[in-house]
Amino acid sequence: MTVKVTIRPNGPYVVEAAEGEVEMLDPAGNKVDLTGKPRFALCRCGGSVTKPFCDGTHSKIGFQAAEAAVAQEKK
């Protein structure tokens, strides 16, 4: 199975993969336990108290995301 990342409108990044296919590291380089989480949502509003995971705060604070990718200028 490939890793699938879905961007939710004004919400989190939803990651889906077979167990063991995704490795997540915290800022200190320690593995985040994803056991039993073949699907999880990553916060992108910055307000979650369960970072890096989404806790739904985006809907309470009115988070508005830039949904389209921004093309980088060629130098």
N, C-alpha and C positions, 0 to 999 in steps of 0.2 A: 504494500500500500504506500502511496506517496503521501507526503505531508500536505495538508490542505489548510490554507489560511484564508478566512473570509472576513472582509471588512464590513462590519455592521454600520448602517447609517447612523451617524452621531452616537456610536457606541463602541464596543470593544473589538479587538481582533479575536476571532474565534479560530482556534487551532484544533485540527483533527488529524490523528495519526494512530497507527497501531501502537500498543503499549511498548515502550522501549525505543521507539523510533525518534523521539524528540529528547534532546538533552538540554536542560535549562540550568544556567549557572547564576548565582547571586553575585553582587558586586565584589565579594571576597573570593570568588572562584569556587564556592561550594555548590554541589549539585542540589537543585530543588527537587524534592520528592514528588514525582508525577505518577506514582503507583496508583492504578485504578482510575486514571484520568485520561482516557483516550480522546476526550474532547474537553477543552477548557477555554476560558475567555480571558484575554489579557487587557488590563486597563489601559486606556489611552487618554483619559480625561485628566488624570493626575489626582483625582479625589478619592479613590478607593482606599479603604482602611485595610484591605487584604492584598495590597500590591505584592507581586505583580499581577494578581488576579483581579478581575472585575467583580465589584459587589453591587452594581446597579446605580452607583452614585451619579453617573453621567446624566441619568434622567431627572434626578433631583436638582442638579445644579444648572440644567439647561445647556449642557455641552454641545457646541456646534463644531463639527469637524470639517476640515478641508478634505473633501472626499476624492477629488481628482488628483492624480499625480501631477506634480509640477515639473515641467521640462527644465532641465538645466541649460544655461546659456553655454554655447560653445565658445571657447577662447581661441 
